[in-house]
Amino acid sequence: MQPFTPEEWALRCELAALYRLVAHFRMTDLIDTHISLRVPGPVPRFLINRYGVLFDHMKASDLVLIDHHGEVVDPRGEVHEVNAAGFTIHSALHMARHDLNCVIHTHTAAGMAVAAQEHGLLPISQHALKFYGKLAYHRYEGVALDLSERERLVADLGPHRAMILCNHGLLAGGRNVAEAFHEIHFLERACQAQVQALAGGSKLIYPSEAVCRLTASQFTDDDKGLREMQLAWNAALRLIEGQRGDYCS
């Protein structure tokens, strides 16, 4: 008999699919990095990956339900290890930002490269302009094992949904899986474009301040924007449609 409620199982399946799509788009780093999803209820809890499982092998049953103290809450009575740094980062955001139900953290080559550049993300592509005036930065403090860093992560993120962790990687969140996936996809592509543009060695073209602000405002998060994000998520799910029986197990 399934030990999870139908609501939690549906969230587990959706999160497992997100893990596999992040792997499909080559945003993984072996067993490191992490994605979390809040589980509604009277007690604050969220799902995160069981440490040691590759993203492209993730299953709904592999996900670990933990509370904001890092304690495992599993009706199966199983105890699985989770990434300690992952708990620090994700618990910080889930506790402070109730609008961020899904949080994604990546270590991609392009993301780490831009995270090491003093000027940060440059407004040189349409993908980058989505984040114009809407992107936070957090200075590197070492591997995120000190729980006191949670306060600084939250303070640096401010009202934004995306952040570059300097000398580290990328972080993005959303009200649901579709929005979080949309945020990390655009941020990753913006970083890829920047790395390649800088590698070309030619002088870069910068849009005017007015155009930068206009373009950022055109990426809306109103009903139309959310509908488009959901369409993109549904389209991406079709890429792994044949894996559903496996990841939803």
Contacts in CASP RR format, 6 or more apart in sequence:
PFRMAT RR
TARGET T0000
AUTHOR 0000-0000-0000
METHOD contacts of the structure
MODEL  1
MQPFTPEEWALRCELAALYRLVAHFRMTDLIDTHISLRVPGPVPRFLINR
YGVLFDHMKASDLVLIDHHGEVVDPRGEVHEVNAAGFTIHSALHMARHDL
NCVIHTHTAAGMAVAAQEHGLLPISQHALKFYGKLAYHRYEGVALDLSER
ERLVADLGPHRAMILCNHGLLAGGRNVAEAFHEIHFLERACQAQVQALAG
GSKLIYPSEAVCRLTASQFTDDDKGLREMQLAWNAALRLIEGQRGDYCS
2 9 0 8 1.000
3 75 0 8 1.000
3 76 0 8 1.000
4 12 0 8 1.000
4 75 0 8 1.000
7 40 0 8 1.000
8 39 0 8 1.000
8 65 0 8 1.000
9 60 0 8 1.000
11 37 0 8 1.000
11 39 0 8 1.000
11 47 0 8 1.000
12 47 0 8 1.000
12 60 0 8 1.000
12 61 0 8 1.000
12 63 0 8 1.000
12 248 0 8 1.000
13 60 0 8 1.000
13 244 0 8 1.000
13 247 0 8 1.000
13 248 0 8 1.000
14 37 0 8 1.000
14 177 0 8 1.000
15 35 0 8 1.000
15 37 0 8 1.000
15 47 0 8 1.000
15 60 0 8 1.000
15 63 0 8 1.000
15 102 0 8 1.000
15 177 0 8 1.000
16 58 0 8 1.000
16 59 0 8 1.000
16 60 0 8 1.000
16 62 0 8 1.000
16 63 0 8 1.000
16 247 0 8 1.000
16 248 0 8 1.000
17 177 0 8 1.000
17 237 0 8 1.000
17 240 0 8 1.000
17 244 0 8 1.000
17 247 0 8 1.000
17 248 0 8 1.000
18 35 0 8 1.000
18 37 0 8 1.000
18 102 0 8 1.000
18 104 0 8 1.000
18 177 0 8 1.000
18 180 0 8 1.000
18 181 0 8 1.000
19 35 0 8 1.000
19 49 0 8 1.000
19 55 0 8 1.000
19 56 0 8 1.000
19 58 0 8 1.000
19 247 0 8 1.000
20 55 0 8 1.000
20 56 0 8 1.000
20 58 0 8 1.000
20 240 0 8 1.000
20 243 0 8 1.000
20 247 0 8 1.000
21 181 0 8 1.000
21 236 0 8 1.000
21 237 0 8 1.000
21 239 0 8 1.000
21 240 0 8 1.000
22 28 0 8 1.000
22 35 0 8 1.000
22 55 0 8 1.000
22 104 0 8 1.000
22 106 0 8 1.000
22 181 0 8 1.000
22 184 0 8 1.000
23 54 0 8 1.000
23 55 0 8 1.000
23 56 0 8 1.000
23 58 0 8 1.000
24 56 0 8 1.000
24 239 0 8 1.000
24 240 0 8 1.000
25 185 0 8 1.000
25 188 0 8 1.000
26 108 0 8 1.000
27 33 0 8 1.000
27 106 0 8 1.000
27 108 0 8 1.000
27 184 0 8 1.000
27 188 0 8 1.000
28 54 0 8 1.000
28 55 0 8 1.000
28 56 0 8 1.000
28 106 0 8 1.000
29 106 0 8 1.000
29 107 0 8 1.000
29 108 0 8 1.000
30 54 0 8 1.000
31 51 0 8 1.000
31 52 0 8 1.000
31 53 0 8 1.000
31 54 0 8 1.000
32 83 0 8 1.000
32 107 0 8 1.000
33 105 0 8 1.000
33 106 0 8 1.000
33 107 0 8 1.000
34 48 0 8 1.000
34 49 0 8 1.000
34 82 0 8 1.000
34 83 0 8 1.000
34 86 0 8 1.000
34 89 0 8 1.000
34 90 0 8 1.000
34 105 0 8 1.000
35 48 0 8 1.000
35 49 0 8 1.000
35 102 0 8 1.000
35 103 0 8 1.000
35 104 0 8 1.000
35 105 0 8 1.000
35 180 0 8 1.000
36 46 0 8 1.000
36 47 0 8 1.000
36 48 0 8 1.000
36 86 0 8 1.000
36 90 0 8 1.000
36 94 0 8 1.000
36 102 0 8 1.000
36 103 0 8 1.000
37 46 0 8 1.000
37 47 0 8 1.000
37 101 0 8 1.000
37 102 0 8 1.000
37 177 0 8 1.000
38 44 0 8 1.000
38 45 0 8 1.000
38 46 0 8 1.000
38 94 0 8 1.000
38 101 0 8 1.000
38 102 0 8 1.000
39 45 0 8 1.000
39 46 0 8 1.000
39 47 0 8 1.000
39 65 0 8 1.000
43 67 0 8 1.000
43 73 0 8 1.000
44 67 0 8 1.000
44 68 0 8 1.000
44 94 0 8 1.000
44 95 0 8 1.000
45 65 0 8 1.000
45 66 0 8 1.000
45 67 0 8 1.000
45 68 0 8 1.000
45 73 0 8 1.000
46 65 0 8 1.000
46 66 0 8 1.000
46 90 0 8 1.000
46 91 0 8 1.000
46 94 0 8 1.000
47 63 0 8 1.000
47 64 0 8 1.000
47 65 0 8 1.000
47 66 0 8 1.000
48 63 0 8 1.000
48 64 0 8 1.000
48 66 0 8 1.000
48 82 0 8 1.000
48 83 0 8 1.000
48 86 0 8 1.000
48 87 0 8 1.000
48 90 0 8 1.000
49 55 0 8 1.000
49 58 0 8 1.000
49 62 0 8 1.000
49 63 0 8 1.000
49 64 0 8 1.000
49 82 0 8 1.000
49 83 0 8 1.000
50 62 0 8 1.000
50 63 0 8 1.000
50 64 0 8 1.000
50 80 0 8 1.000
50 81 0 8 1.000
50 82 0 8 1.000
51 80 0 8 1.000
51 81 0 8 1.000
51 82 0 8 1.000
51 83 0 8 1.000
52 81 0 8 1.000
53 62 0 8 1.000
58 247 0 8 1.000
59 246 0 8 1.000
59 247 0 8 1.000
59 248 0 8 1.000
59 249 0 8 1.000
60 247 0 8 1.000
60 248 0 8 1.000
60 249 0 8 1.000
61 249 0 8 1.000
64 72 0 8 1.000
64 74 0 8 1.000
64 80 0 8 1.000
64 82 0 8 1.000
65 72 0 8 1.000
65 73 0 8 1.000
65 74 0 8 1.000
66 72 0 8 1.000
66 73 0 8 1.000
66 82 0 8 1.000
66 87 0 8 1.000
67 73 0 8 1.000
68 91 0 8 1.000
68 94 0 8 1.000
68 95 0 8 1.000
70 82 0 8 1.000
70 87 0 8 1.000
70 91 0 8 1.000
72 78 0 8 1.000
72 79 0 8 1.000
72 80 0 8 1.000
72 82 0 8 1.000
74 80 0 8 1.000
84 145 0 8 1.000
85 143 0 8 1.000
85 144 0 8 1.000
85 145 0 8 1.000
86 105 0 8 1.000
86 144 0 8 1.000
88 144 0 8 1.000
88 145 0 8 1.000
88 146 0 8 1.000
88 147 0 8 1.000
88 149 0 8 1.000
88 150 0 8 1.000
89 103 0 8 1.000
89 105 0 8 1.000
89 144 0 8 1.000
89 150 0 8 1.000
89 153 0 8 1.000
89 171 0 8 1.000
90 103 0 8 1.000
90 105 0 8 1.000
91 150 0 8 1.000
92 149 0 8 1.000
92 150 0 8 1.000
92 151 0 8 1.000
92 153 0 8 1.000
92 154 0 8 1.000
93 100 0 8 1.000
93 103 0 8 1.000
93 153 0 8 1.000
93 154 0 8 1.000
93 157 0 8 1.000
93 173 0 8 1.000
94 100 0 8 1.000
94 103 0 8 1.000
95 150 0 8 1.000
96 154 0 8 1.000
97 154 0 8 1.000
97 157 0 8 1.000
99 174 0 8 1.000
99 175 0 8 1.000
100 161 0 8 1.000
100 173 0 8 1.000
100 174 0 8 1.000
100 175 0 8 1.000
100 180 0 8 1.000
101 174 0 8 1.000
101 175 0 8 1.000
101 176 0 8 1.000
102 173 0 8 1.000
102 174 0 8 1.000
102 175 0 8 1.000
102 176 0 8 1.000
102 177 0 8 1.000
102 179 0 8 1.000
102 180 0 8 1.000
103 171 0 8 1.000
103 172 0 8 1.000
103 173 0 8 1.000
103 174 0 8 1.000
103 180 0 8 1.000
104 171 0 8 1.000
104 172 0 8 1.000
104 173 0 8 1.000
104 180 0 8 1.000
104 181 0 8 1.000
104 183 0 8 1.000
104 184 0 8 1.000
105 165 0 8 1.000
105 169 0 8 1.000
105 170 0 8 1.000
105 171 0 8 1.000
106 169 0 8 1.000
106 170 0 8 1.000
106 171 0 8 1.000
106 184 0 8 1.000
106 188 0 8 1.000
107 168 0 8 1.000
107 169 0 8 1.000
108 169 0 8 1.000
108 170 0 8 1.000
108 188 0 8 1.000
108 191 0 8 1.000
109 195 0 8 1.000
110 188 0 8 1.000
110 191 0 8 1.000
110 192 0 8 1.000
110 194 0 8 1.000
110 195 0 8 1.000
111 164 0 8 1.000
111 169 0 8 1.000
111 170 0 8 1.000
111 188 0 8 1.000
111 191 0 8 1.000
112 167 0 8 1.000
112 168 0 8 1.000
112 169 0 8 1.000
113 191 0 8 1.000
113 195 0 8 1.000
114 120 0 8 1.000
114 121 0 8 1.000
114 164 0 8 1.000
114 191 0 8 1.000
114 194 0 8 1.000
114 195 0 8 1.000
115 164 0 8 1.000
115 165 0 8 1.000
115 166 0 8 1.000
115 167 0 8 1.000
115 168 0 8 1.000
115 169 0 8 1.000
115 170 0 8 1.000
116 166 0 8 1.000
116 167 0 8 1.000
120 137 0 8 1.000
120 164 0 8 1.000
121 128 0 8 1.000
121 131 0 8 1.000
121 135 0 8 1.000
121 164 0 8 1.000
121 187 0 8 1.000
121 190 0 8 1.000
121 191 0 8 1.000
121 194 0 8 1.000
122 128 0 8 1.000
122 194 0 8 1.000
122 204 0 8 1.000
122 206 0 8 1.000
123 129 0 8 1.000
123 132 0 8 1.000
123 206 0 8 1.000
123 207 0 8 1.000
123 212 0 8 1.000
124 193 0 8 1.000
124 194 0 8 1.000
124 197 0 8 1.000
124 204 0 8 1.000
124 205 0 8 1.000
124 206 0 8 1.000
125 189 0 8 1.000
125 190 0 8 1.000
125 193 0 8 1.000
125 194 0 8 1.000
125 197 0 8 1.000
126 215 0 8 1.000
127 186 0 8 1.000
127 187 0 8 1.000
127 189 0 8 1.000
127 190 0 8 1.000
127 193 0 8 1.000
128 190 0 8 1.000
128 193 0 8 1.000
128 194 0 8 1.000
129 207 0 8 1.000
129 212 0 8 1.000
129 215 0 8 1.000
129 216 0 8 1.000
129 219 0 8 1.000
130 186 0 8 1.000
130 190 0 8 1.000
130 215 0 8 1.000
130 216 0 8 1.000
130 219 0 8 1.000
131 162 0 8 1.000
131 186 0 8 1.000
131 187 0 8 1.000
131 190 0 8 1.000
131 216 0 8 1.000
132 212 0 8 1.000
132 213 0 8 1.000
132 215 0 8 1.000
132 216 0 8 1.000
133 216 0 8 1.000
134 160 0 8 1.000
134 161 0 8 1.000
134 162 0 8 1.000
134 216 0 8 1.000
135 160 0 8 1.000
135 162 0 8 1.000
135 163 0 8 1.000
135 164 0 8 1.000
135 187 0 8 1.000
136 156 0 8 1.000
136 157 0 8 1.000
136 158 0 8 1.000
136 160 0 8 1.000
136 162 0 8 1.000
136 163 0 8 1.000
136 164 0 8 1.000
137 156 0 8 1.000
137 163 0 8 1.000
137 164 0 8 1.000
137 166 0 8 1.000
138 152 0 8 1.000
138 153 0 8 1.000
138 156 0 8 1.000
138 157 0 8 1.000
138 163 0 8 1.000
138 164 0 8 1.000
138 165 0 8 1.000
138 166 0 8 1.000
138 171 0 8 1.000
139 156 0 8 1.000
139 166 0 8 1.000
140 165 0 8 1.000
140 166 0 8 1.000
140 167 0 8 1.000
140 168 0 8 1.000
141 149 0 8 1.000
141 152 0 8 1.000
144 153 0 8 1.000
156 163 0 8 1.000
157 163 0 8 1.000
157 171 0 8 1.000
161 172 0 8 1.000
161 173 0 8 1.000
161 174 0 8 1.000
161 179 0 8 1.000
161 183 0 8 1.000
162 170 0 8 1.000
162 171 0 8 1.000
162 172 0 8 1.000
162 173 0 8 1.000
162 183 0 8 1.000
162 184 0 8 1.000
162 187 0 8 1.000
163 170 0 8 1.000
163 171 0 8 1.000
163 172 0 8 1.000
164 170 0 8 1.000
164 171 0 8 1.000
165 171 0 8 1.000
170 184 0 8 1.000
170 187 0 8 1.000
170 188 0 8 1.000
170 191 0 8 1.000
172 180 0 8 1.000
172 183 0 8 1.000
172 184 0 8 1.000
172 187 0 8 1.000
173 179 0 8 1.000
173 180 0 8 1.000
173 183 0 8 1.000
173 184 0 8 1.000
174 180 0 8 1.000
174 183 0 8 1.000
175 226 0 8 1.000
177 233 0 8 1.000
178 226 0 8 1.000
178 229 0 8 1.000
178 230 0 8 1.000
178 232 0 8 1.000
178 233 0 8 1.000
179 221 0 8 1.000
179 226 0 8 1.000
179 229 0 8 1.000
181 229 0 8 1.000
181 232 0 8 1.000
181 233 0 8 1.000
181 236 0 8 1.000
182 229 0 8 1.000
182 232 0 8 1.000
182 233 0 8 1.000
185 232 0 8 1.000
197 204 0 8 1.000
198 204 0 8 1.000
207 215 0 8 1.000
240 247 0 8 1.000
END
